[in-house]
Each structure stands twice: as structure tokens, then as C-alpha cells.
Amino acid sequence: MSTLQISLAVVGVILLGLIVAYNTWTHRRNAPKRAQYADGDTRLGEGHSRFDPALDGVDVTDLPPSHRAPVVDPLMDTAPAQEAQAGIWAADPALDAAPVTAAVDGSAAVAVSPAAAAERKLALDGLIDAIAPLRVEHVVTGDAALMVQPTTRRAGSKQFRIEGLNAATQEWETVRAGQRYTAFQAGVQLANRLGALNEIEFSEFVAKVQGFGDALNAAVDLPDMLHEVARARELDQFAGEHDAQLSFMLRPRRAAWSPGYIEQHAAAVGFVPATMPGRMLLPSETPGHAPLLTLAYDAQAAQADNLDQTAVHEVWLSLDVPQVPRTEEPFARLRQVVQVLCEGMDGMLCDQNGYQLLPQVLDPIEADLQKLYDKLDSRELSAGSMLARRLFN
């Protein structure tokens, strides 16, 4: 073998080695960033209790379909408030809709703050409900009322509810077995994010109420349909003009993220896993309130066999404005979370189309939110209140 052949062979080996080294470096550089776990730590999400909020509606920047949460019914839980508060957080606003007059031993009663007492209000409210009183000639037991109560809690797409006037406490409450009632009232919600109450839904409401009244031999005082439908349309128009869900995208500047990497950084700023794969929540400090923020990424990536090798190229941060009280300053917390995650994960803030946003663009949004809060307050539909959480749901 000549010297030239030997030289070419050496050069070829060197080039081959350089190519292998470059490909290895490129692969490692572009591989999804993995979470760094200390000894004894386990992956986030194992053994945690989870819950999920409602985040459907009119979005300022709409989430992809795979990241939308199911609609939550705020009145599906009719358990007493004391039972509803058993968990650390409540996933459903219905937990606050439970009656405050549930049987409580006087010696076990505890003082609550004025804010908490104000929040514990009945589900039916003339501001957002059409209400039909029912007068009975004799005291009716809760067991008898429950036997003839309509099996469905909806009239069309609107929530339907029956309450009884407790003979012992003289307070309106959800009908419960073992109690005695001197009167009843039924109500249907005038509007929600699916639209205003229409004539067909009102007729369904009337049929349910009339059937319940006939079974109890009660006199029913039905509201005027045209008046209630007009109120529903006006309320729906107001809600449509003052509804807001903010969603922003975070994208990696260079290497993609793995699900474990996202969860680790999100947990560091207070997020906890939710029931749905690829979703985390920043809980409110007030038990029973909706989460402040929602973090979502590809659900399929969250269920992959090898989470450390699965690439995630976008993460969504969302704020459901009417669901969170302004006193908790959720938008300020959103900005703080965005800054921390972008710095820690080497990411950038983007709009729904993936175009990078500068932090300064959030300033006018914050100013608009303050005006929105003021308008909701003036209508007695303050953000985070039970009425707002029912209307914007």
C-alpha cells in the first residue's frame, strides 16, 4: 500500500469520526430536554389527586381542540357545603352552590369570614335565573319531594334546579331526604356560554315545574315567557361582550421539551397535575374556587411510553377571566409565570399562531382587564363570584 493510499485512509477515518461526532452532538443538542430528578424523587403526577376546570367559551386566543376542557356544570353537586369542602380544592363551582343551611350541630359551627359568607349563597338568583314559586297546602317531606323531582337538571342547555324552604330553619336549600319543607321554588338559568334561554327551553322548564307541582298538589306561579326570554337575551348580550379567556403559547428557543421537563418547571411555580393528561393547574389559595391558571400541552405526549424522549414543541397558558376573582390578581400571576418558565426552560412567549410576543404587549391587555372587572362589578357579576362562574360556564 502506497503512502498516498495510507494518507487517504487516515483522512477518511478522521472524516468518518468527525461525521459521527457531529451527528451525535446534533442529536443530543436537539433531543428533548429531560427533567432532572434528585435521588428518591418520583415523576410528577404519580399519586396526586387531580381535578379539572371548565375552560370553554369565547377565547381571546383560542386553544387547539385537543387542549379544550369539557364544560363543567356548576349545579351538578347538590351535597351540603360541609361535604363539598372535603377536598383540598374543588374542581366544580357547584361546591359553592350547595346550600348553606345543611344540618350542622350548633356546637360544631365555626365562624367564617364575611367574604366566605357572601360567597355561600343559594344557587337560584333572580339576576340570572327565571324562578317559579310553588305553594303547598301542607308540609312536604324531602323524601316525597325527591321521589317526584325531575330526573334531569337541564332544560335544553340551561341548568334547572328545585329548592325547598326548610320548615326548621326557614331557609331555602337543595331538597334533601329527612327534611321537611313548607314551600318550593324552581328555576332555570337565563344564559350561559352556550347562549340565551329560548322559548323551547322555557317550555321544557314549564313542563318540568308543572309536573313537579302536580305531583305535590302545589300551586305553581310561572313567570311570563316573553319577559324571561327577553331578559335572557339581554343577559346573554352582556355576557358575550364581557367574556374573556386569555391563552398564550410558550415555545422552546432551541431544543424541544419533554413532558417531565415541563412538569418539573411548572411544579416549581405552583402548578399541580390535573385529571386530564397534559394538563396542570395553578390552584387558588381559597378552597372551592376555580384555578388561577391552566397549563396544557399535547395529551398524547403526556401518555407516551418514554416521556423523557418525547418532544413537546408548545405549551399553553390560559386564564379564564370571569372565573377568577380580581383580588387574586390572576393576570399579574400569569405574567410572573410566563417570565419564570421562559427563563427556566429557555422558551419564548408567542401568540396562538406561534409568533413571538414581547412582554410589553401584555400591558394594554392588563388595562383592558381592569375595565372588564369594573363592568362585571357594576352588574353584580364580579369575576370569581358564584353568579359569574355560573353565567360564564
FENFENDA-V859864 format. One record per residue. RES is the residue in one small letter. PSI is psi in degrees with one decimal (none if undefined). Layout:
res = <RES/RES>
psi = <PSI/PSI>
This chain:
res = <m/s/t/l/q/i/s/l/a/v/v/g/v/i/l/l/g/l/i/v/a/y/n/t/w/t/h/r/r/n/a/p/k/r/a/q/y/a/d/g/d/t/r/l/g/e/g/h/s/r/f/d/p/a/l/d/g/v/d/v/t/d/l/p/p/s/h/r/a/p/v/v/d/p/l/m/d/t/a/p/a/q/e/a/q/a/g/i/w/a/a/d/p/a/l/d/a/a/p/v/t/a/a/v/d/g/s/a/a/v/a/v/s/p/a/a/a/a/e/r/k/l/a/l/d/g/l/i/d/a/i/a/p/l/r/v/e/h/v/v/t/g/d/a/a/l/m/v/q/p/t/t/r/r/a/g/s/k/q/f/r/i/e/g/l/n/a/a/t/q/e/w/e/t/v/r/a/g/q/r/y/t/a/f/q/a/g/v/q/l/a/n/r/l/g/a/l/n/e/i/e/f/s/e/f/v/a/k/v/q/g/f/g/d/a/l/n/a/a/v/d/l/p/d/m/l/h/e/v/a/r/a/r/e/l/d/q/f/a/g/e/h/d/a/q/l/s/f/m/l/r/p/r/r/a/a/w/s/p/g/y/i/e/q/h/a/a/a/v/g/f/v/p/a/t/m/p/g/r/m/l/l/p/s/e/t/p/g/h/a/p/l/l/t/l/a/y/d/a/q/a/a/q/a/d/n/l/d/q/t/a/v/h/e/v/w/l/s/l/d/v/p/q/v/p/r/t/e/e/p/f/a/r/l/r/q/v/v/q/v/l/c/e/g/m/d/g/m/l/c/d/q/n/g/y/q/l/l/p/q/v/l/d/p/i/e/a/d/l/q/k/l/y/d/k/l/d/s/r/e/l/s/a/g/s/m/l/a/r/r/l/f/n>
psi = <129.2/167.2/-36.0/-43.1/-40.9/-42.7/-44.3/-39.3/-42.2/-45.2/-40.3/-42.5/-42.5/-45.4/-41.4/-41.2/-40.2/-39.7/-44.5/-43.1/-40.7/-43.7/-39.5/-44.0/-42.4/-42.1/-45.4/-34.2/-36.9/-4.3/148.3/138.6/133.2/151.2/145.3/112.3/136.4/163.4/130.2/-12.7/154.2/162.4/141.8/146.0/-16.7/124.4/7.6/143.3/143.5/157.9/168.4/137.8/172.2/127.0/40.7/153.3/-156.2/109.4/143.6/-44.6/113.4/138.1/154.0/155.4/-35.5/-13.9/5.5/140.2/151.9/154.8/132.7/136.7/111.1/-13.4/14.7/-22.2/117.2/14.8/155.4/154.8/-33.9/-37.2/-33.4/-26.6/17.2/-32.7/173.7/-45.7/156.8/127.4/-25.5/131.0/-12.9/-22.2/-27.7/-15.3/-9.9/151.0/145.1/-4.4/16.8/148.0/122.7/133.9/128.0/-34.6/-19.5/-3.7/141.9/152.3/143.7/156.7/157.3/-37.9/-42.4/-39.2/-39.1/-33.2/-28.9/75.5/161.8/154.7/-41.2/130.6/129.3/-15.7/-35.8/6.6/147.0/122.0/135.6/111.9/147.5/123.0/129.5/150.7/-30.6/163.5/135.5/134.1/152.8/-35.2/-42.9/-40.1/-38.8/-31.0/-30.8/3.0/141.6/141.3/-25.2/150.0/26.6/146.5/99.9/-122.2/9.4/145.5/138.7/140.5/146.6/133.8/155.2/150.3/107.3/127.2/-28.8/-43.7/-14.8/36.6/146.5/139.5/167.0/137.0/128.1/148.8/146.4/-2.5/166.8/139.0/141.1/-9.7/164.6/161.3/139.8/146.1/152.8/138.7/136.8/-32.6/155.6/-168.2/-7.6/-6.0/-173.4/155.1/129.6/178.9/-37.6/-44.8/-37.4/-39.6/-38.0/-39.6/-45.2/-42.8/-40.8/-45.3/-43.0/-40.2/-41.6/-42.8/-41.7/-38.5/-29.4/3.6/45.2/151.0/125.3/130.3/94.0/140.8/161.9/128.8/-48.2/-39.0/-44.5/-38.1/-38.2/-41.9/-39.6/-42.6/-39.2/-41.8/-40.3/-38.6/-43.8/-45.2/-41.1/-32.3/-13.9/23.0/143.9/131.0/121.2/131.6/130.4/150.5/139.7/131.1/146.7/144.2/-36.4/-97.9/145.8/170.5/149.7/157.9/-40.7/-36.2/-41.9/-47.3/-39.2/-45.3/-36.5/-40.0/-30.5/-22.6/10.3/-0.8/148.7/153.1/148.9/178.0/-36.7/135.4/141.1/19.4/136.4/153.9/144.0/101.8/153.4/154.1/-14.2/117.5/138.2/-13.2/159.5/155.0/149.9/-47.6/158.9/133.6/130.6/143.4/-178.9/119.1/-33.8/-38.0/-35.9/-19.2/11.6/155.9/-40.8/95.0/-29.8/-20.6/3.5/129.8/132.9/126.2/-4.3/144.2/136.7/134.9/128.5/146.8/119.9/96.7/-50.8/-14.3/-15.0/130.2/142.8/-24.8/-22.0/-1.0/58.7/-34.2/-37.6/-38.6/-35.8/-45.1/-39.1/-43.9/-42.7/-45.0/-45.3/-44.3/-40.0/-40.4/-43.9/-31.3/4.7/55.1/-179.2/149.3/132.7/163.5/-173.3/-18.3/0.7/7.1/135.7/141.0/140.3/149.4/-27.5/-22.8/-14.2/-17.6/-51.1/-29.5/-41.6/-39.3/-40.1/-35.2/-37.7/-38.9/-38.9/-43.7/-42.8/-40.9/-37.9/-40.2/-41.1/-21.1/7.1/33.0/48.3/140.4/134.5/-12.2/162.1/-42.5/-42.9/-39.3/-29.3/-43.8/-45.8/61.6/none>
